[in-house]
Amino acid sequence: MAEPDLTDLAQPGAEIAVRVTPKASRNRIEREGDALRVYVTTVPENGKANAAVQKLLAKALGLPKSRLDLIRGATSRDKVFRIG
């Protein structure tokens, strides 16, 4: 399954809320209406899962990952990223 095209969300200053599932069988993003579910294979320790989510999200948005900032939910499954 191809990653969804999220370029319509790639507006500077936009905030994107995601629900993360770590230790998934494969990396993928699912769009459920306005909600995004991100599945990553990495374990949630030392920020590894956050980095994997950031990289996957940036790719789907068509942005460099340096433009995505995690503003809420560093230790939670529910995270909010802001596009810089």
MARLONU-920454 format. One record per residue: x, y, z of N, C-alpha, C, O in turn; residue number from 1; chain; residue in three letters. Coordinates in steps of 0.1 Angstrom, whole numbers, plus 5000, padded with zeros to 4 digits. Atoms other than C-alpha are relative to their C-alpha. Layout:
! MARLONU-920454
<<X; Y; Z>; <X; Y; Z>; <X; Y; Z>; <X; Y; Z>; NUM; "A"; "ala">
...
This chain:
! MARLONU-920454
<<5008; 4988; 5000>; <5000; 5000; 5000>; <5009; 5012; 5000>; <5018; 5014; 5008>; 1; "A"; "met">
<<4992; 4987; 5001>; <5014; 5034; 4990>; <4997; 5009; 5011>; <4986; 5009; 5016>; 2; "A"; "ala">
<<5003; 4990; 4990>; <5018; 5061; 5015>; <4990; 5010; 4994>; <4990; 5013; 4982>; 3; "A"; "glu">
<<5009; 4989; 5005>; <4990; 5087; 5013>; <5007; 5012; 4996>; <5017; 5016; 5002>; 4; "A"; "pro">
<<4995; 4988; 5004>; <4997; 5119; 4996>; <4995; 5011; 5010>; <4983; 5014; 5009>; 5; "A"; "asp">
<<5005; 4990; 4990>; <4996; 5145; 5024>; <5005; 5014; 4996>; <5005; 5023; 5005>; 6; "A"; "leu">
<<4995; 4987; 5004>; <5010; 5174; 5004>; <4990; 5012; 5002>; <4994; 5023; 5004>; 7; "A"; "thr">
<<5010; 4990; 4997>; <4977; 5192; 5009>; <5000; 5006; 5014>; <4995; 5017; 5017>; 8; "A"; "asp">
<<4999; 4995; 4986>; <4985; 5195; 5046>; <5013; 5008; 5002>; <5015; 5014; 5013>; 9; "A"; "leu">
<<4986; 4994; 4998>; <5020; 5210; 5040>; <4999; 5015; 4999>; <5005; 5021; 4990>; 10; "A"; "ala">
<<5001; 4985; 4999>; <5011; 5246; 5049>; <5009; 5005; 5011>; <5009; 4999; 5022>; 11; "A"; "gln">
<<4992; 4995; 4989>; <5037; 5266; 5069>; <4991; 5004; 5012>; <4982; 5011; 5010>; 12; "A"; "pro">
<<5007; 4997; 4987>; <5025; 5269; 5105>; <4989; 4991; 5003>; <4983; 4991; 5014>; 13; "A"; "gly">
<<5011; 5009; 4998>; <5000; 5241; 5101>; <5004; 4990; 5011>; <5016; 4986; 5012>; 14; "A"; "ala">
<<4997; 5010; 4990>; <4997; 5217; 5130>; <4993; 4987; 4996>; <4981; 4987; 4992>; 15; "A"; "glu">
<<5005; 5013; 5004>; <4992; 5180; 5123>; <5000; 4990; 5012>; <5011; 4987; 5018>; 16; "A"; "ile">
<<5001; 5010; 4988>; <4979; 5156; 5150>; <5001; 4986; 4994>; <4994; 4983; 4984>; 17; "A"; "ala">
<<4999; 5014; 5004>; <4989; 5120; 5147>; <4998; 4991; 5012>; <5002; 4995; 5023>; 18; "A"; "val">
<<5000; 5011; 4990>; <4983; 5088; 5167>; <5010; 4990; 4995>; <5009; 4985; 4984>; 19; "A"; "arg">
<<4988; 5009; 5004>; <5014; 5066; 5167>; <4998; 4986; 5006>; <4994; 4985; 5018>; 20; "A"; "val">
<<4999; 5013; 4995>; <5016; 5029; 5170>; <5014; 4995; 4998>; <5018; 4992; 4986>; 21; "A"; "thr">
<<4986; 5005; 5001>; <5052; 5018; 5177>; <5000; 4985; 4999>; <4990; 4978; 5002>; 22; "A"; "pro">
<<4997; 5014; 5001>; <5066; 4983; 5171>; <4989; 4993; 4991>; <4985; 4982; 4993>; 23; "A"; "lys">
<<5010; 5005; 5010>; <5042; 4978; 5141>; <5008; 4990; 4991>; <5020; 4990; 4991>; 24; "A"; "ala">
<<4993; 5010; 5009>; <5049; 4951; 5115>; <5007; 5008; 4988>; <5017; 5002; 4983>; 25; "A"; "ser">
<<4993; 4993; 5011>; <5058; 4978; 5089>; <4997; 5015; 5002>; <4987; 5019; 5008>; 26; "A"; "arg">
<<5002; 4986; 4999>; <5061; 5016; 5086>; <4988; 5004; 4990>; <4989; 5000; 4978>; 27; "A"; "asn">
<<5010; 4996; 5009>; <5029; 5031; 5072>; <4992; 5012; 5006>; <4992; 5013; 5018>; 28; "A"; "arg">
<<5009; 4989; 4996>; <5005; 5061; 5074>; <4986; 4997; 4995>; <4984; 4993; 4983>; 29; "A"; "ile">
<<5014; 5002; 5005>; <4967; 5057; 5073>; <4993; 5013; 5003>; <4994; 5019; 5014>; 30; "A"; "glu">
<<5008; 4988; 4999>; <4944; 5086; 5068>; <4985; 4996; 5003>; <4979; 4989; 4995>; 31; "A"; "arg">
<<5014; 5003; 4996>; <4910; 5083; 5086>; <4993; 5013; 5002>; <4992; 5018; 5013>; 32; "A"; "glu">
<<5006; 4987; 4999>; <4891; 5114; 5078>; <5010; 5011; 5002>; <5020; 5012; 4994>; 33; "A"; "gly">
<<4990; 4990; 4997>; <4910; 5142; 5094>; <5011; 4995; 5009>; <5021; 5001; 5011>; 34; "A"; "asp">
<<4990; 5006; 4991>; <4929; 5119; 5117>; <5011; 4992; 4992>; <5008; 4986; 4982>; 35; "A"; "ala">
<<4989; 5008; 5006>; <4963; 5104; 5108>; <5005; 4990; 5010>; <5007; 4993; 5022>; 36; "A"; "leu">
<<4994; 5010; 4992>; <4975; 5071; 5122>; <5014; 4996; 4994>; <5014; 4993; 4982>; 37; "A"; "arg">
<<4987; 5004; 5005>; <5012; 5064; 5119>; <5005; 4988; 5007>; <5006; 4987; 5019>; 38; "A"; "val">
<<4994; 5012; 4995>; <5027; 5030; 5123>; <5015; 4999; 4997>; <5019; 5001; 4986>; 39; "A"; "tyr">
<<4986; 5001; 5002>; <5064; 5026; 5128>; <5005; 4987; 5007>; <5000; 4982; 5017>; 40; "A"; "val">
<<4995; 5013; 4995>; <5085; 4995; 5134>; <5010; 5002; 5011>; <5013; 4992; 5018>; 41; "A"; "thr">
<<4990; 4997; 4989>; <5109; 5012; 5159>; <4993; 4999; 5013>; <4981; 5000; 5015>; 42; "A"; "thr">
<<5005; 5001; 4986>; <5106; 5008; 5196>; <5000; 5015; 5006>; <5007; 5023; 5002>; 43; "A"; "val">
<<5001; 4987; 4994>; <5095; 5038; 5217>; <5010; 5003; 5012>; <5006; 5004; 5023>; 44; "A"; "pro">
<<4990; 4997; 4989>; <5127; 5045; 5236>; <5011; 5010; 4994>; <5015; 5009; 4983>; 45; "A"; "glu">
<<4990; 4990; 5004>; <5152; 5074; 5235>; <4996; 5008; 4988>; <5005; 5012; 4980>; 46; "A"; "asn">
<<5004; 4992; 5011>; <5131; 5092; 5209>; <5001; 4993; 4986>; <4999; 5000; 4976>; 47; "A"; "gly">
<<4999; 5007; 5013>; <5136; 5065; 5182>; <4987; 5000; 4992>; <4987; 5003; 4980>; 48; "A"; "lys">
<<5013; 5000; 5007>; <5099; 5062; 5174>; <4997; 5014; 4995>; <4991; 5016; 4984>; 49; "A"; "ala">
<<5003; 4986; 5004>; <5095; 5100; 5173>; <5008; 5004; 4987>; <5002; 5010; 4978>; 50; "A"; "asn">
<<4992; 4997; 5012>; <5124; 5103; 5148>; <4994; 4992; 4988>; <4994; 4998; 4977>; 51; "A"; "ala">
<<5005; 5008; 5012>; <5109; 5075; 5126>; <4986; 5006; 4995>; <4984; 5007; 4983>; 52; "A"; "ala">
<<5013; 4994; 5004>; <5074; 5092; 5127>; <5003; 5013; 4992>; <4997; 5016; 4982>; 53; "A"; "val">
<<4996; 4988; 5006>; <5090; 5125; 5118>; <5005; 4998; 4986>; <5001; 5005; 4976>; 54; "A"; "gln">
<<4994; 5003; 5014>; <5109; 5110; 5088>; <4989; 4995; 4991>; <4988; 5000; 4979>; 55; "A"; "lys">
<<5011; 5006; 5009>; <5078; 5091; 5075>; <4990; 5011; 4997>; <4986; 5012; 4985>; 56; "A"; "leu">
<<5010; 4989; 5002>; <5055; 5121; 5079>; <5006; 5011; 4990>; <4999; 5015; 4981>; 57; "A"; "leu">
<<4994; 4990; 5009>; <5080; 5145; 5062>; <5000; 4995; 4986>; <4997; 5002; 4976>; 58; "A"; "ala">
<<5000; 5006; 5014>; <5083; 5121; 5032>; <4986; 5001; 4994>; <4984; 5005; 4982>; 59; "A"; "lys">
<<5013; 5000; 5005>; <5045; 5119; 5029>; <4995; 5014; 4997>; <4987; 5017; 4988>; 60; "A"; "ala">
<<5004; 4986; 5002>; <5042; 5157; 5032>; <5008; 5007; 4988>; <5005; 5017; 4984>; 61; "A"; "leu">
<<4991; 4995; 5010>; <5070; 5162; 5006>; <5008; 5012; 5005>; <5012; 5021; 4998>; 62; "A"; "gly">
<<4992; 4989; 4993>; <5090; 5183; 5031>; <5013; 4993; 5005>; <5014; 4981; 5008>; 63; "A"; "leu">
<<4988; 5005; 4992>; <5125; 5180; 5046>; <4996; 4998; 5015>; <4988; 5006; 5020>; 64; "A"; "pro">
<<5004; 5003; 4986>; <5122; 5165; 5081>; <5004; 5011; 5009>; <4999; 5013; 5020>; 65; "A"; "lys">
<<4996; 4989; 4991>; <5140; 5196; 5095>; <4989; 5010; 5001>; <4989; 5019; 5010>; 66; "A"; "ser">
<<5011; 4990; 4999>; <5108; 5216; 5088>; <4988; 4995; 5009>; <4978; 5002; 5011>; 67; "A"; "arg">
<<5010; 5006; 4991>; <5087; 5193; 5111>; <5005; 5001; 5014>; <5015; 4995; 5017>; 68; "A"; "leu">
<<4996; 4999; 4986>; <5088; 5201; 5148>; <4989; 4993; 5008>; <4977; 4995; 5006>; 69; "A"; "asp">
<<5009; 5007; 4990>; <5073; 5179; 5175>; <4997; 5010; 5011>; <5006; 5014; 5018>; 70; "A"; "leu">
<<5003; 4990; 4990>; <5054; 5204; 5197>; <4993; 4994; 5012>; <4993; 5001; 5022>; 71; "A"; "ile">
<<5007; 5006; 4989>; <5033; 5181; 5218>; <5001; 4985; 4999>; <5000; 4979; 4988>; 72; "A"; "arg">
<<5002; 5015; 4999>; <5033; 5144; 5229>; <5013; 4992; 4998>; <5013; 4982; 4992>; 73; "A"; "gly">
<<4987; 5007; 5001>; <5070; 5135; 5230>; <5000; 4986; 5006>; <5006; 4977; 5001>; 74; "A"; "ala">
<<5000; 5013; 4994>; <5062; 5106; 5253>; <4986; 4994; 5000>; <4983; 4985; 5007>; 75; "A"; "thr">
<<5013; 5004; 5001>; <5026; 5101; 5243>; <4997; 4993; 4986>; <5005; 4996; 4977>; 76; "A"; "ser">
<<5003; 5005; 5013>; <5010; 5081; 5215>; <4993; 5010; 4991>; <4994; 5010; 4979>; 77; "A"; "arg">
<<5006; 4989; 5008>; <4991; 5112; 5204>; <5010; 5012; 5000>; <5014; 5017; 5010>; 78; "A"; "asp">
<<4990; 4990; 5002>; <5015; 5137; 5190>; <4995; 5011; 4991>; <4986; 5009; 4983>; 79; "A"; "lys">
<<5003; 4989; 5009>; <5013; 5171; 5173>; <5013; 5006; 4994>; <5022; 5009; 5002>; 80; "A"; "val">
<<4989; 4994; 5007>; <5038; 5183; 5147>; <4996; 5013; 4994>; <4985; 5014; 4989>; 81; "A"; "phe">
<<5002; 4988; 5007>; <5041; 5218; 5134>; <5009; 5001; 4988>; <5021; 4998; 4989>; 82; "A"; "arg">
<<4992; 4997; 5012>; <5053; 5227; 5099>; <5007; 5013; 5001>; <5000; 5023; 5002>; 83; "A"; "ile">
<<4993; 4988; 4999>; <5080; 5253; 5100>; <5003; 5006; 4987>; <5009; 5017; 4986>; 84; "A"; "gly">
